[in-house]
Amino acid sequence: MLNSVLCELLGIRYPVFQGGMAWVADAGLASAVSNAGGLGLIAAMNSNGEQLREQILKAKELTDRPFGVNIMLMSPFVEEALQVVCEEKIPVVTTGAGNPTPYMDRLINAGVKVIPVVPSTAIAKMAARKGATAVIAEGGESGGHVGDLTTMTLVPQVCDAVDIPVIAAGGIGDGRGMAAAFMLGACGVQMGTRFLVADECSIHENYKEKVLKAKDIETIVTGKRLGHPVRSLKTPFSKAFFQKEYDSSVSNEELEKMGAGSLRLAAREGDLERGSFMCGQIAGMVHERMSCEEIIKSVCSEAEEILKGASKWVK
Ligand code: TUI
């Protein structure tokens, strides 16, 4: 068994979080991950309080294990999401796409463990000072909203900057990545892209097929000009968006309008023309469909083998 403080801290068997991916991470996926011994997360994304509560109640039916909620801080419904997670006594909240510190007191006072996704040491330190239980250091290899630093550079710097547990994310899709993350000082991993093709993930088949077929250089980052860079698969849509970003005759409003709703179109409709198929650079290595349990067990056992054998590098 991997030795990680996270397991005792959160009551989980394997130190593996499933990313709180918008339009992807629903009650079905989160409960499957939690049932498999990891930490499943429901994406609050842009859901209102009622929609989020519905997913939470569904997950409570599907698992007795702990699961969390990811609050995406660019959502107009952050306040409603905070209220619902406190009322439903959700044990863990992860945050993303913004500075979580204004919301942390409320969650912590309600007994919720807060584990923010951080793209820099500065945000990691602020979160630790405010009472975060742990932080997720997510490198720009990840899918969706990305920071500037890579996982390789961010994780050790965050580990040096804070004295709370660090979970590594971004570009981790197998046991090698997990072992490497532990070597950098992390005590757990978060995976998103690998779970996109899990049997229990309910996204459209077209999305899964695209991830399974993707090669290493098939993702692109768009939206830098708008202040929220997003990594997704290269498609005619994402390439056209990228070109418009560098065209000064196109306004930011036009760009925002072009991107609006595109993730939903990918995840729900499998729309190959207008969908934004967000996923990380690890997609080039994700070729197999498996259950959440198979994913978590195989990643952890591979990581264990590698970590046990690490002494072969030292004479
Ligand atoms: O949040 C994510 N990934 C996401 S959110 C998302 S929904 C979306 N859709 C369209 C446009 C934008 C977002 C899709 N993928 N990952 C966690 C994450 N958090 N990555 C980076 C950050 C982050 C960035 C800035 C966390 C904190 C932060 O603070 C900066 C500040 O000072 O506000």
Residues whose N, C-alpha, C, O or C-beta is under 5 A from the ligand:
A	BS01	TUI	A22 M72 G96 A97 G98 N99 V117 V118 P119 G143 G144 H145 V146 G147 H228
